[in-house]
Every structure is written in structure tokens, then in C-alpha cells.
């Protein structure tokens, strides 16, 4: 883990994927599509943990999960 510009905590691709609950390929795809900022060197990508949390939160808004009582008929 390192500090990105602005004092943000960054992690390698593998840890970013683990934190987001997605595959490494998804993290790379999000970065290539501009959804995540890529930090680090050309040989070692790193991603901002706060940015990952914001992206995941925005993806979950309006979605129902299996753990959402409304998803199970309001029980």
C-alpha cells in the first residue's frame, strides 16, 4: 500500500479486486473505461481504496440483493 497524490491510500490490482469483490480483470476494465484512476508505475498498477468504495457504492444504489428483505417478498 502506498500514498497517491492527495494523500489517498492505494493498493495493488489484486488487493483492489479483493476489496471490491470482483476479478482482477474487472479492475483493469474499470480503469481502461475511466471508472477508476490508475496510479503507480507502468509495471505496477495501484488503485485508490476510497475511489473503489465510491464506485461499489454507486453500483449498489437501486439494486436489490439476496440479503435485502424487499428482495425476498418483504419478509
TIDOMAR-651917 format. One record per atom (N, C-alpha, C): residue in one letter; atom name; x, y, z. Coordinates in steps of 0.1 Angstrom, whole numbers, padded with zeros to 4 digits. Example, Ala and Ser with C-alpha at 12.3 -4.5 7.8 and 13.67 -1.06 7.14 Angstrom:
REM residues 2
 res atom    c1    c2    c3
   a    N  0132 -0057  0078
   a   CA  0123 -0045  0078
   a    C  0132 -0033  0078
   s    N  0128 -0022  0071
   s   CA  0137 -0011  0071
   s    C  0129  0000  0079
***
This chain:
REM residues 75
 res atom    c1    c2    c3
   x    N  0008 -0012  0000
   x   CA  0000  0000  0000
   x    C  0009  0012  0000
   x    N  0005  0022 -0008
   x   CA  0012  0035 -0009
   x    C  0003  0046 -0009
   x    N  0008  0058 -0008
   x   CA  0000  0070 -0008
   x    C  0001  0076 -0022
   x    N -0011  0079 -0028
   x   CA -0013  0085 -0041
   x    C -0013  0100 -0039
   x    N -0012  0108 -0050
   x   CA -0013  0122 -0049
   x    C -0026  0126 -0041
   x    N -0025  0136 -0032
   x   CA -0036  0139 -0025
   x    C -0038  0132 -0012
   x    N -0028  0123 -0009
   x   CA -0028  0115  0004
   x    C -0037  0103  0004
   x    N -0042  0099 -0008
   x   CA -0051  0087 -0008
   x    C -0043  0074 -0007
   x    N -0048  0064  0000
   x   CA -0042  0051  0001
   x    C -0045  0043 -0011
   x    N -0034  0038 -0017
   x   CA -0036  0029 -0029
   x    C -0031  0015 -0026
   x    N -0037  0006 -0034
   x   CA -0033 -0008 -0033
   x    C -0031 -0014 -0046
   x    N -0023 -0025 -0047
   x   CA -0021 -0032 -0060
   x    C -0034 -0038 -0065
   x    N -0034 -0041 -0078
   x   CA -0046 -0046 -0085
   x    C -0052 -0058 -0078
   x    N -0045 -0067 -0073
   x   CA -0050 -0079 -0067
   x    C -0058 -0075 -0054
   x    N -0053 -0066 -0046
   x   CA -0059 -0062 -0034
   x    C -0072 -0053 -0037
   x    N -0071 -0045 -0048
   x   CA -0082 -0037 -0052
   x    C -0094 -0046 -0056
   x    N -0091 -0057 -0063
   x   CA -0101 -0067 -0067
   x    C -0107 -0073 -0055
   x    N -0099 -0077 -0046
   x   CA -0104 -0083 -0033
   x    C -0113 -0074 -0026
   x    N -0109 -0061 -0024
   x   CA -0117 -0051 -0017
   x    C -0130 -0049 -0024
   x    N -0130 -0049 -0037
   x   CA -0142 -0046 -0045
   x    C -0151 -0059 -0047
   x    N -0146 -0071 -0044
   x   CA -0153 -0083 -0046
   x    C -0155 -0086 -0061
   x    N -0145 -0082 -0069
   x   CA -0146 -0085 -0083
   x    C -0133 -0091 -0088
   x    N -0132 -0095 -0100
   x   CA -0119 -0101 -0105
   x    C -0109 -0090 -0108
   x    N -0097 -0094 -0110
   x   CA -0086 -0085 -0114
   x    C -0089 -0079 -0128
   x    N -0094 -0088 -0136
   x   CA -0098 -0083 -0150
   x    C -0108 -0072 -0149
   x    N -0118 -0072 -0140
   x   CA -0128 -0062 -0138
   x    C -0121 -0049 -0134
   x    N -0112 -0049 -0125
   x   CA -0105 -0037 -0120
   x    C -0098 -0031 -0132
   x    N -0091 -0039 -0140
   x   CA -0084 -0034 -0152
   x    C -0094 -0028 -0162
   x    N -0105 -0034 -0164
   x   CA -0115 -0029 -0173
   x    C -0121 -0016 -0168
   x    N -0124 -0015 -0155
   x   CA -0129 -0002 -0150
   x    C -0118  0009 -0152
   x    N -0106  0006 -0150
   x   CA -0095  0016 -0152
   x    C -0095  0020 -0167
   x    N -0095  0010 -0176
   x   CA -0094  0014 -0190
   x    C -0107  0022 -0195
   x    N -0118  0020 -0188
   x   CA -0130  0027 -0192
   x    C -0131  0040 -0184
   x    N -0122  0043 -0176
   x   CA -0122  0056 -0169
   x    C -0130  0056 -0156
   x    N -0134  0045 -0151
   x   CA -0142  0044 -0139
   x    C -0133  0045 -0127
   x    N -0121  0040 -0128
   x   CA -0111  0041 -0117
   x    C -0098  0048 -0123
   x    N -0092  0055 -0114
   x   CA -0079  0061 -0117
   x    C -0068  0051 -0114
   x    N -0059  0050 -0124
   x   CA -0047  0041 -0122
   x    C -0036  0049 -0117
   x    N -0030  0045 -0106
   x   CA -0017  0051 -0101
   x    C -0006  0041 -0102
   x    N  0006  0045 -0098
   x   CA  0017  0036 -0099
   x    C  0026  0037 -0111
   x    N  0034  0028 -0113
   x   CA  0044  0028 -0124
   x    C  0038  0020 -0136
   x    N  0044  0021 -0148
   x   CA  0039  0013 -0159
   x    C  0039 -0002 -0156
   x    N  0047 -0006 -0148
   x   CA  0048 -0021 -0145
   x    C  0040 -0025 -0133
   x    N  0035 -0015 -0125
   x   CA  0028 -0018 -0112
   x    C  0017 -0009 -0110
   x    N  0005 -0014 -0113
   x   CA -0007 -0005 -0112
   x    C -0012 -0005 -0097
   x    N -0017  0006 -0093
   x   CA -0023  0007 -0080
   x    C -0036  0015 -0081
   x    N -0045  0013 -0072
   x   CA -0058  0019 -0072
   x    C -0062  0025 -0058
   x    N -0069  0036 -0058
   x   CA -0073  0043 -0046
   x    C -0084  0036 -0039
   x    N -0083  0032 -0027
   x   CA -0093  0024 -0020
   x    C -0106  0032 -0018
   x    N -0105  0045 -0016
   x   CA -0117  0054 -0014
   x    C -0125  0054 -0027
   x    N -0117  0055 -0038
   x   CA -0124  0055 -0052
   x    C -0131  0042 -0054
   x    N -0125  0031 -0050
   x   CA -0131  0018 -0052
   x    C -0144  0017 -0044
   x    N -0144  0022 -0032
   x   CA -0156  0021 -0023
   x    C -0167  0030 -0029
   x    N -0163  0041 -0034
   x   CA -0173  0050 -0040
   x    C -0180  0043 -0053
   x    N -0171  0037 -0061
   x   CA -0176  0030 -0073
   x    C -0186  0019 -0069
   x    N -0182  0011 -0059
   x   CA -0190  0000 -0055
   x    C -0203  0005 -0049
   x    N -0203  0015 -0041
   x   CA -0215  0021 -0035
   x    C -0224  0026 -0046
   x    N -0219  0033 -0056
   x   CA -0227  0038 -0067
   x    C -0233  0027 -0075
   x    N -0227  0015 -0076
   x   CA -0232  0004 -0084
   x    C -0243 -0003 -0076
   x    N -0243 -0002 -0063
   x   CA -0252 -0009 -0054
   x    C -0265 -0001 -0052
   x    N -0265  0012 -0055
   x   CA -0277  0021 -0053
   x    C -0288  0016 -0063
   x    N -0299  0013 -0058
   x   CA -0310  0009 -0066
   x    C -0310 -0006 -0069
   x    N -0300 -0013 -0065
   x   CA -0300 -0027 -0067
   x    C -0305 -0034 -0055
   x    N -0312 -0045 -0057
   x   CA -0316 -0054 -0046
   x    C -0307 -0066 -0046
   x    N -0304 -0070 -0034
   x   CA -0295 -0081 -0032
   x    C -0303 -0093 -0025
   x    N -0297 -0104 -0025
   x   CA -0304 -0116 -0019
   x    C -0306 -0113 -0004
   x    N -0298 -0104  0002
   x   CA -0299 -0102  0016
   x    C -0309 -0090  0019
   x    N -0314 -0084  0009
   x   CA -0324 -0073  0011
   x    C -0337 -0079  0013
   x    N -0344 -0076  0025
   x   CA -0357 -0081  0028
   x    C -0367 -0079  0017
   x    N -0366 -0068  0010
   x   CA -0376 -0065 -0001
   x    C -0374 -0075 -0012
   x    N -0362 -0080 -0014
   x   CA -0360 -0090 -0025
   x    C -0367 -0103 -0022
   x    N -0369 -0106 -0009
   x   CA -0375 -0119 -0005
   x    C -0390 -0117 -0003
   x    N -0396 -0108 -0009
   x   CA -0410 -0106 -0007
   x    C -0414 -0098  0006
   x    N -0404 -0090  0011
   x   CA -0407 -0082  0023
   x    C -0407 -0089  0036
   x    N -0402 -0101  0037
   x   CA -0402 -0108  0050
   x    C -0392 -0102  0059
***
